[in-house]
Amino acid sequence: MSPQTNDLHAAMQWHLPWHKARVRFIAAFVLSLIKVTTVNLTRVANGLNGHADKRSNYRRIQRFFALFEMDYDLIAQLLFSLLPAKKNWIVTLDRTNWKFGQLNINILVVGLIYQGIAIPLYWTLLDKRGNSNTQERIALMQELLKILDPSRIQAVVCDREFIGCQWFKWLDEQGLTYHLRIKENALLQGDKKEKAVRTLFGDLTLQQARILRKRRHIYGHAVYLAAVRLEDEYLIVASNRDPGQALKRYQKRWGIECLFSALKKRGFDFEQTHLVHLDRLKKLVALLALAFTWAHIVGEWITQHKPLKIKKHGYKEQSIFRAGLDHLQYILLNIQEHLEAFWDCVGLLIHPYEIRTD
């Protein structure tokens, strides 16, 4: 293994009290993943260990995914430790899914919104097509609440898939504020004649928003409603409290879409994986989460010193994550000239707030 693998292994060993060989392999895999920016295991094997035959590297990867029992709580705690110790987190859940041959890859993720993107902490592979159910969502949230006290959560924000009487009730029972987008044809309950919720906002003009002061009954719960009219539809958000913040907070949900984009085409080409066993795919997501989060905090650090340029269309030239990934990749591909820069990046995993400001 390279000296850089040993350096990253030493940083990870602080958080992952596993057998040294296992943590060293994870470090080598993450470094190779950053160098090749693809989950294609043949290419990852080529960058894994230059002192070993590439076929040997590939077999080692296969053994890891087949045999290693990963403690996902430790992975989540490592990722969480890299974030500021603050309250008022926005939590979001969503799925990403695609087909590989006849296999439906369907991943439910819960993460924290940070710097405009979701940092993934827990995930589950759904052995089916289509939406998650209430039990699957609750189980994933219960995992998150093992490391994040509900008092530190400002709100849970989710898209239209994440609705239903039991789900609303569970969030209420945990004392969690929620802002959940609902379907515009959802039926209002309690009146003599049920009607679609969009009828409450039918007079809105394009981009006009409205917050209703009184609660309305929907999905068996009395909730506040806020809405904005879009070009072809209404964006309607149901909340159990803080309705005045509903639309603003809900907008932050887009951070999980940015995460999925970073794991796929804009980062690691996740959809090119040929893994078909769900437990192995779950391990791959863990390694992607480590590489992604490290790249993001490196991007945050370097853009403090050299802010990203704003292009003519008003958007930044690239994301914080991509800036960090490009920086790490350049260092690793030219390591002899940039050893000190690499050590700085590794240092962010050990003492993130001595180098990086909040």
Stockholm file with secondary structure:
# STOCKHOLM 1.0

chainA/1-358         MSPQTNDLHAAMQWHLPWHKARVRFIAAFVLSLIKVTTVNLTRVANGLNGHADKRSNYRRIQRFFALFEMDYDLIAQLLFSLLPAKKNWIVTLDRTNWKFGQLNINILVVGLIYQGIAIPLYWTLLDKRGNSNTQERIALMQELLKILDPSRIQAVVCDREFIGCQWFKWLDEQGLTYHLRIKENALLQGDKKEKAVRTLFGDLTLQQARILRKRRHIYGHAVYLAAVRLEDEYLIVASNRDPGQALKRYQKRWGIECLFSALKKRGFDFEQTHLVHLDRLKKLVALLALAFTWAHIVGEWITQHKPLKIKKHGYKEQSIFRAGLDHLQYILLNIQEHLEAFWDCVGLLIHPYEIRTD
#=GR chainA/1-358 SS CCHHHHHHHHHHHTTCCSCHHHHHHHHHHHHHHHHHCSCCHHHHHHTTCTTSCHHHHHHHHHHHHHHCCCCHHHHHHHHHHTSCCCSCEEEEEEEEEEEETTEEEEEEEEEEEETTEEEEEEEEECSSSSCCCHHHHHHHHHHHTTTSCGGGEEEEEECTTSCCHHHHHHHHHTTCCEEEEECTTCEEBSSSSCEEGGGGGTTCCTTCEEECSSCEEETTEEEEEEEEECSSSEEEEEESSCGGGHHHHHHTTHHHHHHHHHHTTTTTCGGGCCCCCHHHHHHHHHHHHHHHHHHHHHHHHHHHHSCCCBCTTSSBSSCHHHHHHHHHHHHHHTGGGCHHHHHHHHHHHHCHHHHSCC
#=GC SS_cons         CCHHHHHHHHHHHTTCCSCHHHHHHHHHHHHHHHHHCSCCHHHHHHTTCTTSCHHHHHHHHHHHHHHCCCCHHHHHHHHHHTSCCCSCEEEEEEEEEEEETTEEEEEEEEEEEETTEEEEEEEEECSSSSCCCHHHHHHHHHHHTTTSCGGGEEEEEECTTSCCHHHHHHHHHTTCCEEEEECTTCEEBSSSSCEEGGGGGTTCCTTCEEECSSCEEETTEEEEEEEEECSSSEEEEEESSCGGGHHHHHHTTHHHHHHHHHHTTTTTCGGGCCCCCHHHHHHHHHHHHHHHHHHHHHHHHHHHHSCCCBCTTSSBSSCHHHHHHHHHHHHHHTGGGCHHHHHHHHHHHHCHHHHSCC
//
